[in-house]
């Protein structure tokens, strides 16, 4: 969702998020509305892309955790390794799942900012053309 602010040179956009419901029992998709100065929008997009790249790098390291072997042959080492693999995994609440949700939210937010900026620039160009004509 996006809209160009009609009065002060701000680009409004929606940031996507996923949060846990009451007691962490369910997931709730939410959106938060923000504004950015059009001249700063590209810096914001660049920063969000860097965060997206970092999450992608971290996800690659997560794969190592999912293949963790028990350090010893005792039962506790085996349970510890299983817990590490589960916490790193793709089940709801696992790191891989959370990382994927965060990357999807960042990607959608970047798309929202780009669309809002494009709409804003179109509105500005139309206004300039109206003044010239």
One Martini backbone bead per residue (centre of mass of N, CA, C, O) as a GRO file, in nm:
protein
  133
    1UNK     BB    1   0.100   0.034   0.019
    2UNK     BB    2   0.028   0.370  -0.112
    3UNK     BB    3   0.114   0.731  -0.089
    4UNK     BB    4   0.097   1.056  -0.165
    5UNK     BB    5   0.164   1.341  -0.020
    6UNK     BB    6  -0.019   1.641  -0.054
    7UNK     BB    7   0.162   1.862   0.151
    8UNK     BB    8   0.510   1.787   0.214
    9UNK     BB    9   0.706   1.585   0.069
   10UNK     BB   10   0.592   1.290   0.122
   11UNK     BB   11   0.637   0.937   0.157
   12UNK     BB   12   0.405   0.688   0.178
   13UNK     BB   13   0.428   0.376   0.366
   14UNK     BB   14   0.433   0.019   0.409
   15UNK     BB   15   0.516  -0.197   0.667
   16UNK     BB   16   0.596  -0.525   0.708
   17UNK     BB   17   0.466  -0.776   0.944
   18UNK     BB   18   0.536  -1.036   1.195
   19UNK     BB   19   0.345  -1.160   1.467
   20UNK     BB   20   0.261  -1.264   1.762
   21UNK     BB   21   0.026  -1.369   1.941
   22UNK     BB   22  -0.125  -1.469   2.197
   23UNK     BB   23   0.124  -1.636   2.350
   24UNK     BB   24   0.236  -1.727   2.056
   25UNK     BB   25  -0.002  -1.901   1.903
   26UNK     BB   26  -0.004  -1.681   1.674
   27UNK     BB   27  -0.023  -1.512   1.363
   28UNK     BB   28   0.039  -1.163   1.267
   29UNK     BB   29  -0.034  -0.949   1.027
   30UNK     BB   30   0.126  -0.633   0.969
   31UNK     BB   31   0.102  -0.269   0.954
   32UNK     BB   32   0.311   0.023   0.895
   33UNK     BB   33   0.313   0.365   0.881
   34UNK     BB   34   0.518   0.573   0.670
   35UNK     BB   35   0.758   0.841   0.625
   36UNK     BB   36   0.944   1.000   0.350
   37UNK     BB   37   1.174   1.161   0.205
   38UNK     BB   38   1.234   1.153  -0.125
   39UNK     BB   39   1.553   1.205  -0.098
   40UNK     BB   40   1.569   0.936   0.116
   41UNK     BB   41   1.452   0.672  -0.008
   42UNK     BB   42   1.711   0.532  -0.125
   43UNK     BB   43   1.853   0.495   0.145
   44UNK     BB   44   1.640   0.312   0.265
   45UNK     BB   45   1.653   0.093   0.052
   46UNK     BB   46   1.952   0.026   0.088
   47UNK     BB   47   1.928  -0.060   0.386
   48UNK     BB   48   1.721  -0.290   0.337
   49UNK     BB   49   1.905  -0.452   0.144
   50UNK     BB   50   2.126  -0.507   0.348
   51UNK     BB   51   1.948  -0.661   0.545
   52UNK     BB   52   1.870  -0.879   0.342
   53UNK     BB   53   2.155  -0.984   0.290
   54UNK     BB   54   2.217  -1.064   0.582
   55UNK     BB   55   1.989  -1.271   0.612
   56UNK     BB   56   2.095  -1.454   0.387
   57UNK     BB   57   2.365  -1.519   0.518
   58UNK     BB   58   2.250  -1.636   0.785
   59UNK     BB   59   2.094  -1.869   0.652
   60UNK     BB   60   2.344  -2.025   0.560
   61UNK     BB   61   2.446  -2.080   0.854
   62UNK     BB   62   2.197  -2.238   0.955
   63UNK     BB   63   2.253  -2.504   0.804
   64UNK     BB   64   2.468  -2.601   1.005
   65UNK     BB   65   2.275  -2.641   1.248
   66UNK     BB   66   2.090  -2.864   1.106
   67UNK     BB   67   2.371  -3.063   1.116
   68UNK     BB   68   2.410  -3.119   1.401
   69UNK     BB   69   2.609  -3.295   1.615
   70UNK     BB   70   2.689  -3.476   1.862
   71UNK     BB   71   2.961  -3.447   2.081
   72UNK     BB   72   2.840  -3.705   2.209
   73UNK     BB   73   2.707  -4.027   2.334
   74UNK     BB   74   2.515  -3.902   2.508
   75UNK     BB   75   2.190  -3.812   2.564
   76UNK     BB   76   2.234  -3.503   2.600
   77UNK     BB   77   2.376  -3.447   2.333
   78UNK     BB   78   2.144  -3.544   2.155
   79UNK     BB   79   1.930  -3.339   2.259
   80UNK     BB   80   2.088  -3.086   2.192
   81UNK     BB   81   2.106  -3.131   1.887
   82UNK     BB   82   1.799  -3.141   1.839
   83UNK     BB   83   1.739  -2.855   1.948
   84UNK     BB   84   1.912  -2.702   1.746
   85UNK     BB   85   1.774  -2.800   1.487
   86UNK     BB   86   1.491  -2.696   1.559
   87UNK     BB   87   1.564  -2.391   1.608
   88UNK     BB   88   1.682  -2.370   1.298
   89UNK     BB   89   1.428  -2.427   1.156
   90UNK     BB   90   1.102  -2.429   0.969
   91UNK     BB   91   0.941  -2.411   1.193
   92UNK     BB   92   0.742  -2.250   1.375
   93UNK     BB   93   0.989  -2.033   1.529
   94UNK     BB   94   1.217  -2.082   1.369
   95UNK     BB   95   1.479  -1.943   1.222
   96UNK     BB   96   1.413  -1.998   0.923
   97UNK     BB   97   1.130  -1.889   0.940
   98UNK     BB   98   1.193  -1.602   1.047
   99UNK     BB   99   1.379  -1.522   0.818
  100UNK     BB  100   1.171  -1.550   0.590
  101UNK     BB  101   0.971  -1.344   0.702
  102UNK     BB  102   1.168  -1.102   0.702
  103UNK     BB  103   1.236  -1.106   0.400
  104UNK     BB  104   0.947  -1.066   0.299
  105UNK     BB  105   0.894  -0.797   0.445
  106UNK     BB  106   1.126  -0.637   0.316
  107UNK     BB  107   1.048  -0.676   0.024
  108UNK     BB  108   0.766  -0.541   0.046
  109UNK     BB  109   0.866  -0.270   0.153
  110UNK     BB  110   1.038  -0.196  -0.089
  111UNK     BB  111   0.807  -0.204  -0.291
  112UNK     BB  112   0.638   0.018  -0.152
  113UNK     BB  113   0.843   0.246  -0.179
  114UNK     BB  114   0.879   0.239  -0.485
  115UNK     BB  115   0.581   0.293  -0.550
  116UNK     BB  116   0.554   0.560  -0.395
  117UNK     BB  117   0.777   0.711  -0.546
  118UNK     BB  118   0.656   0.686  -0.826
  119UNK     BB  119   0.395   0.833  -0.760
  120UNK     BB  120   0.519   1.094  -0.664
  121UNK     BB  121   0.672   1.162  -0.929
  122UNK     BB  122   0.417   1.171  -1.102
  123UNK     BB  123   0.281   1.402  -0.950
  124UNK     BB  124   0.506   1.608  -0.993
  125UNK     BB  125   0.504   1.603  -1.304
  126UNK     BB  126   0.208   1.691  -1.334
  127UNK     BB  127   0.242   1.961  -1.189
  128UNK     BB  128   0.453   2.080  -1.378
  129UNK     BB  129   0.282   2.060  -1.637
  130UNK     BB  130   0.053   2.242  -1.528
  131UNK     BB  131   0.234   2.500  -1.500
  132UNK     BB  132   0.322   2.511  -1.808
  133UNK     BB  133   0.015   2.497  -1.937
   0.00000   0.00000   0.00000
